Amino acid sequence: TEGFPTTIPKFSIVTGVSVNKIGSYMETIEIYKPNGDLLITSNPTEIKINKEGQKGHLVANFINLPFSEPGKYRVKIKIDGNPLVDGESILEIEEK
């Protein structure tokens, strides 16, 4: 992208998760700025698991997502408020 701050008109994150128990779960995605401040949280989305081994899928769409500076933005996926894994994904936004 050219120049900061900038806004991405439509940004999507697609996830596929497996959980150990049959039931309904709420998934959220959080994106953090390079300085560690929370940028945005997706709306909670229900995932229904009807049989063991089934994967739940989620597409989180962010509209007009603002990026104030280039750098590494952390992405956390949470199920029922708990981080999905020990660690995070990194979204690197560079200046052209």
C-alpha positions as YAML, in Angstrom:
chain: A
units: angstrom
residues:
- id: 1
  name: THR
  ca: [0.00, 0.00, 0.00]
- id: 2
  name: GLU
  ca: [1.18, 3.57, -0.59]
- id: 3
  name: GLY
  ca: [1.44, 5.95, 2.34]
- id: 4
  name: PHE
  ca: [0.16, 5.74, 5.86]
- id: 5
  name: PRO
  ca: [-2.30, 5.96, 7.40]
- id: 6
  name: THR
  ca: [-4.26, 3.86, 4.94]
- id: 7
  name: THR
  ca: [-7.53, 1.93, 4.82]
- id: 8
  name: ILE
  ca: [-8.17, -1.43, 3.18]
- id: 9
  name: PRO
  ca: [-11.74, -1.34, 1.80]
- id: 10
  name: LYS
  ca: [-12.40, -5.08, 2.32]
- id: 11
  name: PHE
  ca: [-10.17, -7.48, 4.20]
- id: 12
  name: SER
  ca: [-11.09, -11.11, 4.96]
- id: 13
  name: ILE
  ca: [-9.61, -13.79, 7.21]
- id: 14
  name: VAL
  ca: [-10.66, -17.39, 6.62]
- id: 15
  name: THR
  ca: [-10.21, -19.98, 9.36]
- id: 16
  name: GLY
  ca: [-10.83, -23.69, 9.73]
- id: 17
  name: VAL
  ca: [-10.84, -25.02, 13.29]
- id: 18
  name: SER
  ca: [-11.25, -28.41, 14.92]
- id: 19
  name: VAL
  ca: [-12.49, -28.82, 18.47]
- id: 20
  name: ASN
  ca: [-12.63, -31.96, 20.60]
- id: 21
  name: LYS
  ca: [-16.30, -31.89, 21.61]
- id: 22
  name: ILE
  ca: [-19.63, -31.71, 19.82]
- id: 23
  name: GLY
  ca: [-21.40, -28.41, 20.51]
- id: 24
  name: SER
  ca: [-21.63, -24.74, 19.65]
- id: 25
  name: TYR
  ca: [-18.69, -22.38, 20.00]
- id: 26
  name: MET
  ca: [-18.21, -18.66, 19.54]
- id: 27
  name: GLU
  ca: [-15.21, -17.60, 17.46]
- id: 28
  name: THR
  ca: [-13.69, -14.13, 17.34]
- id: 29
  name: ILE
  ca: [-10.64, -12.73, 15.59]
- id: 30
  name: GLU
  ca: [-8.59, -9.92, 17.08]
- id: 31
  name: ILE
  ca: [-6.03, -7.83, 15.20]
- id: 32
  name: TYR
  ca: [-3.39, -5.92, 17.18]
- id: 33
  name: LYS
  ca: [-1.30, -2.93, 16.04]
- id: 34
  name: PRO
  ca: [2.51, -3.17, 15.99]
- id: 35
  name: ASN
  ca: [2.61, -1.35, 19.37]
- id: 36
  name: GLY
  ca: [0.37, -4.04, 20.95]
- id: 37
  name: ASP
  ca: [-2.86, -2.01, 21.09]
- id: 38
  name: LEU
  ca: [-6.03, -3.72, 19.90]
- id: 39
  name: LEU
  ca: [-6.99, -2.52, 16.40]
- id: 40
  name: ILE
  ca: [-10.26, -4.42, 15.91]
- id: 41
  name: THR
  ca: [-12.24, -7.46, 17.01]
- id: 42
  name: SER
  ca: [-14.56, -9.35, 14.67]
- id: 43
  name: ASN
  ca: [-18.16, -9.87, 15.60]
- id: 44
  name: PRO
  ca: [-18.51, -13.17, 17.49]
- id: 45
  name: THR
  ca: [-19.61, -15.93, 15.11]
- id: 46
  name: GLU
  ca: [-21.16, -19.22, 16.15]
- id: 47
  name: ILE
  ca: [-19.55, -22.44, 14.94]
- id: 48
  name: LYS
  ca: [-21.58, -25.63, 15.31]
- id: 49
  name: ILE
  ca: [-19.80, -28.97, 15.55]
- id: 50
  name: ASN
  ca: [-22.20, -31.87, 15.03]
- id: 51
  name: LYS
  ca: [-19.77, -34.78, 15.04]
- id: 52
  name: GLU
  ca: [-16.26, -35.50, 16.27]
- id: 53
  name: GLY
  ca: [-13.54, -34.56, 13.82]
- id: 54
  name: GLN
  ca: [-15.73, -32.04, 12.00]
- id: 55
  name: LYS
  ca: [-14.08, -28.73, 11.16]
- id: 56
  name: GLY
  ca: [-15.77, -25.42, 11.72]
- id: 57
  name: HIS
  ca: [-15.15, -22.70, 9.15]
- id: 58
  name: LEU
  ca: [-15.37, -18.97, 9.50]
- id: 59
  name: VAL
  ca: [-14.92, -16.07, 7.12]
- id: 60
  name: ALA
  ca: [-14.45, -12.80, 9.00]
- id: 61
  name: ASN
  ca: [-14.88, -9.74, 6.80]
- id: 62
  name: PHE
  ca: [-13.53, -6.39, 7.89]
- id: 63
  name: ILE
  ca: [-14.76, -3.32, 6.02]
- id: 64
  name: ASN
  ca: [-12.63, -0.15, 5.81]
- id: 65
  name: LEU
  ca: [-9.91, -1.60, 8.04]
- id: 66
  name: PRO
  ca: [-7.51, 1.21, 9.05]
- id: 67
  name: PHE
  ca: [-3.75, 0.72, 9.26]
- id: 68
  name: SER
  ca: [-1.98, 3.68, 10.86]
- id: 69
  name: GLU
  ca: [1.57, 2.54, 10.15]
- id: 70
  name: PRO
  ca: [3.58, -0.19, 8.43]
- id: 71
  name: GLY
  ca: [4.67, -3.11, 10.58]
- id: 72
  name: LYS
  ca: [3.70, -6.47, 12.00]
- id: 73
  name: TYR
  ca: [0.07, -6.74, 13.06]
- id: 74
  name: ARG
  ca: [-0.73, -9.74, 15.29]
- id: 75
  name: VAL
  ca: [-3.83, -11.83, 14.61]
- id: 76
  name: LYS
  ca: [-5.39, -13.87, 17.44]
- id: 77
  name: ILE
  ca: [-8.17, -16.40, 16.91]
- id: 78
  name: LYS
  ca: [-10.29, -17.14, 19.98]
- id: 79
  name: ILE
  ca: [-12.86, -19.85, 20.67]
- id: 80
  name: ASP
  ca: [-15.25, -19.03, 23.53]
- id: 81
  name: GLY
  ca: [-12.84, -16.26, 24.57]
- id: 82
  name: ASN
  ca: [-9.77, -18.52, 24.74]
- id: 83
  name: PRO
  ca: [-6.84, -18.27, 22.30]
- id: 84
  name: LEU
  ca: [-6.98, -21.08, 19.75]
- id: 85
  name: VAL
  ca: [-3.25, -21.82, 19.86]
- id: 86
  name: ASP
  ca: [-0.14, -20.82, 21.78]
- id: 87
  name: GLY
  ca: [1.11, -18.21, 19.39]
- id: 88
  name: GLU
  ca: [-0.29, -15.94, 16.79]
- id: 89
  name: SER
  ca: [-0.34, -15.24, 13.12]
- id: 90
  name: ILE
  ca: [1.47, -12.17, 11.87]
- id: 91
  name: LEU
  ca: [0.08, -9.88, 9.21]
- id: 92
  name: GLU
  ca: [2.89, -7.75, 7.81]
- id: 93
  name: ILE
  ca: [1.84, -4.45, 6.25]
- id: 94
  name: GLU
  ca: [4.62, -2.81, 4.24]
- id: 95
  name: GLU
  ca: [5.03, 0.60, 2.72]
- id: 96
  name: LYS
  ca: [5.62, 0.63, -1.05]
...
